[in-house]
Amino acid sequence: MEHLRWVISKLAQPGNWRYGKPTDKASCIHEALLPWRSMTEEELAQIFSPGQLAALGRDPLPEAEKEKDRELVRRIPSILGRVGYTVIRLEGGK
């Protein structure tokens, strides 16, 4: 979910961001504008708008890039703790 949030956020920024290699921020090209996993066009169309689909690459995100997202999510409790919040598990939650 973090990667999906990032992709949608990046595509909403000014500059018409799009997938490409190598990443070139000045040209609004980013090599991580990819789906998390391999998906059919039909699956992608259920998540992304036509404009977003046109800017998105089709290969699944490489494992090294996935690990960056995982690490950020692992750090959320610490980040929130620094500003006085606590993460708690709700009863019956996973």
C-alpha atoms as an extended CHARMM CRD file, in Angstrom:
* protein
*
        94  EXT
         1         1  MET       CA              0.0000000000        0.0000000000        0.0000000000  PROA      1               0.0000000000
         2         2  GLU       CA              2.8650000000        2.4070000000        0.6970000000  PROA      2               0.0000000000
         3         3  HSD       CA              4.2170000000        1.9780000000       -2.8200000000  PROA      3               0.0000000000
         4         4  LEU       CA              0.7700000000        2.4990000000       -4.3460000000  PROA      4               0.0000000000
         5         5  ARG       CA              0.3910000000        5.6850000000       -2.2600000000  PROA      5               0.0000000000
         6         6  TRP       CA              3.7810000000        6.9030000000       -3.4690000000  PROA      6               0.0000000000
         7         7  VAL       CA              3.0220000000        6.1530000000       -7.1390000000  PROA      7               0.0000000000
         8         8  ILE       CA             -0.3120000000        7.9650000000       -7.0480000000  PROA      8               0.0000000000
         9         9  SER       CA              1.2670000000       10.8950000000       -5.2080000000  PROA      9               0.0000000000
        10        10  LYS       CA              4.1570000000       11.1080000000       -7.6760000000  PROA      10              0.0000000000
        11        11  LEU       CA              1.8280000000       11.0020000000      -10.6890000000  PROA      11              0.0000000000
        12        12  ALA       CA             -0.2980000000       13.7960000000       -9.1730000000  PROA      12              0.0000000000
        13        13  GLN       CA              2.6830000000       16.1480000000       -8.8990000000  PROA      13              0.0000000000
        14        14  PRO       CA              3.2460000000       18.8400000000      -11.5040000000  PROA      14              0.0000000000
        15        15  GLY       CA              5.6050000000       17.9310000000      -14.3170000000  PROA      15              0.0000000000
        16        16  ASN       CA              3.8900000000       14.9190000000      -15.8730000000  PROA      16              0.0000000000
        17        17  TRP       CA              5.9500000000       12.2880000000      -14.0970000000  PROA      17              0.0000000000
        18        18  ARG       CA              6.3540000000        9.0400000000      -16.0120000000  PROA      18              0.0000000000
        19        19  TYR       CA              8.2200000000        5.7580000000      -15.8990000000  PROA      19              0.0000000000
        20        20  GLY       CA             11.6640000000        5.5430000000      -17.4620000000  PROA      20              0.0000000000
        21        21  LYS       CA             15.2570000000        4.5480000000      -16.8360000000  PROA      21              0.0000000000
        22        22  PRO       CA             17.3550000000        5.9620000000      -15.4560000000  PROA      22              0.0000000000
        23        23  THR       CA             15.5510000000        8.1950000000      -12.9770000000  PROA      23              0.0000000000
        24        24  ASP       CA             15.9150000000       11.8210000000      -14.0770000000  PROA      24              0.0000000000
        25        25  LYS       CA             14.1410000000       14.1240000000      -11.6470000000  PROA      25              0.0000000000
        26        26  ALA       CA             14.7310000000       17.2030000000      -13.8110000000  PROA      26              0.0000000000
        27        27  SER       CA             12.8170000000       15.4850000000      -16.6380000000  PROA      27              0.0000000000
        28        28  CYS       CA             10.1850000000       13.9650000000      -14.2910000000  PROA      28              0.0000000000
        29        29  ILE       CA             11.2380000000       10.3910000000      -15.1030000000  PROA      29              0.0000000000
        30        30  HSD       CA             11.3790000000        7.7770000000      -12.3510000000  PROA      30              0.0000000000
        31        31  GLU       CA             12.3110000000        4.1280000000      -12.6280000000  PROA      31              0.0000000000
        32        32  ALA       CA             10.1560000000        3.1170000000       -9.6290000000  PROA      32              0.0000000000
        33        33  LEU       CA              6.8680000000        4.1490000000      -11.2580000000  PROA      33              0.0000000000
        34        34  LEU       CA              5.9110000000        0.4940000000      -11.5330000000  PROA      34              0.0000000000
        35        35  PRO       CA              3.2270000000       -1.7240000000      -10.0270000000  PROA      35              0.0000000000
        36        36  TRP       CA              4.2560000000       -3.6390000000       -6.9030000000  PROA      36              0.0000000000
        37        37  ARG       CA              3.6260000000       -6.9840000000       -8.5600000000  PROA      37              0.0000000000
        38        38  SER       CA              2.9760000000       -8.3360000000      -12.0310000000  PROA      38              0.0000000000
        39        39  MET       CA             -0.5690000000       -7.3480000000      -13.0100000000  PROA      39              0.0000000000
        40        40  THR       CA             -2.8010000000       -7.6600000000      -16.0450000000  PROA      40              0.0000000000
        41        41  GLU       CA             -3.9870000000       -4.5450000000      -17.8480000000  PROA      41              0.0000000000
        42        42  GLU       CA             -7.4490000000       -5.1950000000      -16.4290000000  PROA      42              0.0000000000
        43        43  GLU       CA             -6.0910000000       -5.3130000000      -12.8680000000  PROA      43              0.0000000000
        44        44  LEU       CA             -4.1150000000       -2.1190000000      -13.4150000000  PROA      44              0.0000000000
        45        45  ALA       CA             -7.1910000000       -0.3720000000      -14.8490000000  PROA      45              0.0000000000
        46        46  GLN       CA             -9.0900000000       -1.1200000000      -11.6370000000  PROA      46              0.0000000000
        47        47  ILE       CA             -6.5030000000        0.8310000000       -9.6460000000  PROA      47              0.0000000000
        48        48  PHE       CA             -5.1850000000        3.5540000000      -11.9370000000  PROA      48              0.0000000000
        49        49  SER       CA             -6.8690000000        6.1470000000      -14.1260000000  PROA      49              0.0000000000
        50        50  PRO       CA             -6.1410000000        6.1180000000      -17.8820000000  PROA      50              0.0000000000
        51        51  GLY       CA             -3.7360000000        9.0380000000      -17.4340000000  PROA      51              0.0000000000
        52        52  GLN       CA             -1.9040000000        7.2830000000      -14.6290000000  PROA      52              0.0000000000
        53        53  LEU       CA             -1.7160000000        4.0790000000      -16.6760000000  PROA      53              0.0000000000
        54        54  ALA       CA             -0.1270000000        5.9570000000      -19.5660000000  PROA      54              0.0000000000
        55        55  ALA       CA              2.6880000000        7.1060000000      -17.2440000000  PROA      55              0.0000000000
        56        56  LEU       CA              3.2040000000        3.8000000000      -15.4400000000  PROA      56              0.0000000000
        57        57  GLY       CA              5.7070000000        1.0990000000      -16.3630000000  PROA      57              0.0000000000
        58        58  ARG       CA              4.4220000000       -2.4700000000      -16.5770000000  PROA      58              0.0000000000
        59        59  ASP       CA              7.1730000000       -4.6200000000      -15.0340000000  PROA      59              0.0000000000
        60        60  PRO       CA              6.8230000000       -5.4750000000      -11.3410000000  PROA      60              0.0000000000
        61        61  LEU       CA              8.8240000000       -3.3680000000       -8.9080000000  PROA      61              0.0000000000
        62        62  PRO       CA             12.2930000000       -4.8630000000       -8.2650000000  PROA      62              0.0000000000
        63        63  GLU       CA             12.8530000000       -6.4530000000       -4.8600000000  PROA      63              0.0000000000
        64        64  ALA       CA             15.4210000000       -3.8180000000       -3.8130000000  PROA      64              0.0000000000
        65        65  GLU       CA             12.8410000000       -1.0730000000       -4.3750000000  PROA      65              0.0000000000
        66        66  LYS       CA             10.2040000000       -3.0590000000       -2.4770000000  PROA      66              0.0000000000
        67        67  GLU       CA             12.5620000000       -3.2470000000        0.4810000000  PROA      67              0.0000000000
        68        68  LYS       CA             12.7620000000        0.5720000000        0.5940000000  PROA      68              0.0000000000
        69        69  ASP       CA              8.9760000000        0.6880000000        1.0390000000  PROA      69              0.0000000000
        70        70  ARG       CA              9.0420000000       -2.0650000000        3.6620000000  PROA      70              0.0000000000
        71        71  GLU       CA             11.7170000000       -0.2240000000        5.6290000000  PROA      71              0.0000000000
        72        72  LEU       CA              9.6920000000        2.9890000000        5.6370000000  PROA      72              0.0000000000
        73        73  VAL       CA              6.6150000000        1.1440000000        6.9130000000  PROA      73              0.0000000000
        74        74  ARG       CA              8.6940000000       -0.5480000000        9.6320000000  PROA      74              0.0000000000
        75        75  ARG       CA              9.8220000000        2.8970000000       10.8090000000  PROA      75              0.0000000000
        76        76  ILE       CA              6.3050000000        4.3790000000       11.1070000000  PROA      76              0.0000000000
        77        77  PRO       CA              5.9460000000        3.6150000000       14.8610000000  PROA      77              0.0000000000
        78        78  SER       CA              9.2800000000        5.3060000000       15.5790000000  PROA      78              0.0000000000
        79        79  ILE       CA              8.4570000000        8.3040000000       13.3850000000  PROA      79              0.0000000000
        80        80  LEU       CA              5.0860000000        8.7560000000       15.0770000000  PROA      80              0.0000000000
        81        81  GLY       CA              6.6530000000        8.2620000000       18.5080000000  PROA      81              0.0000000000
        82        82  ARG       CA              8.9550000000       11.2310000000       17.9280000000  PROA      82              0.0000000000
        83        83  VAL       CA              5.9200000000       13.5180000000       17.6610000000  PROA      83              0.0000000000
        84        84  GLY       CA              4.0670000000       12.0310000000       20.6100000000  PROA      84              0.0000000000
        85        85  TYR       CA              1.8760000000        9.3830000000       19.0070000000  PROA      85              0.0000000000
        86        86  THR       CA              1.6740000000        5.7000000000       19.8560000000  PROA      86              0.0000000000
        87        87  VAL       CA              0.6880000000        2.8810000000       17.5260000000  PROA      87              0.0000000000
        88        88  ILE       CA             -1.5480000000        0.2990000000       19.1780000000  PROA      88              0.0000000000
        89        89  ARG       CA             -3.1010000000       -2.8990000000       17.8890000000  PROA      89              0.0000000000
        90        90  LEU       CA             -6.8780000000       -2.8410000000       18.0570000000  PROA      90              0.0000000000
        91        91  GLU       CA             -8.5800000000       -5.8610000000       19.5660000000  PROA      91              0.0000000000
        92        92  GLY       CA             -9.2880000000       -8.3590000000       16.8020000000  PROA      92              0.0000000000
        93        93  GLY       CA             -6.9170000000       -6.5210000000       14.4360000000  PROA      93              0.0000000000
        94        94  LYS       CA             -4.1670000000       -8.1820000000       12.5000000000  PROA      94              0.0000000000
